[in-house]
Amino acid sequence: MRKLVVVLLMFSATLLFANNQFFMGMRNQRFLFAGVQHGSYGVAYEQSLFNQDPEQQHGCLGLFAEYSLPLSMKLWYVLYGGMQYDMDYYDYGGELSLLWAPHAYFQLKARYRPFYDSDLGTHYGYLVQLQSAPFEDVGFYVGFKNMPDYRNVERRFFGGMLFEVGRLGVYPEISTPVHGSFEWARVQLNFIYRYDFN
C-alpha cells in the first residue's frame, strides 16, 4: 500500500510540474515568495521574514492570470488573501497591472490594487512607472506610487535598476516620501528566479 501511495504521489507531482514554470524570490527584503505557473494561470504563496515571533508572521496566498494583448501590451490580474498567524489581522484584495512596451527603450507600467485590511480598513493602491532597457540585461525605472510596501498606504517617488540575466531578475530600488524628509528614504531589494519544467 505504501508503494502505491508513493507512486501516486510521484505521478501527481509529475503532472503538476510538467510544462509548468516554477518561480521563487524576495520582495522588499521582508517577504519570500514561491509559486508555479501553467500557461496563463498560476498560484503563489508569500511568507514574511519579520524580526518578530513566529505567530506574528504573515502568510498570503494568491491566484493570478496574465495575458498578452495587442499593441505590445500585457495584462496581469491577482486575487489574494492572507493573515497574521495569531489572527491579529487579515487582508485580502485584487491587483490589476498593465504593461505597455512598444520598445525596449520606452515601457510604461500601471498598477491598481483595491484591498481590505481588518485593522486599517479599505484602501486603493496605485503605481505608475516609466522604464527603459537600453542594454540587453540592464535597465532602469522611475515612478510614483501609494502602493503599500508593507501594510500602510504611503505616497512615494521611487526609482531603481533592472538586472535580468537568464532566469534571474534582480531589482534594487530606492524610494522617498512625497511629503517629508529624505531621511525617510527606503532602500529595497527584490529578486525573482524562474525555472521551466519541460
Protein Blocks (a to p, Z undefined) as FASTA:
>chain_A
ZZmmmmmmmmmmmmmmgopacddddehhlaccddddehjbccdddddfbdbdfklpccdd
ddddddddehhiacdddddddddfklmaccddddddddddfbfklccdddddddddfklo
paddddddddddfbfkbccdddddfbdfklmccddddddddddehjbccdddddddfbdc
fklpccddddddddddZZ
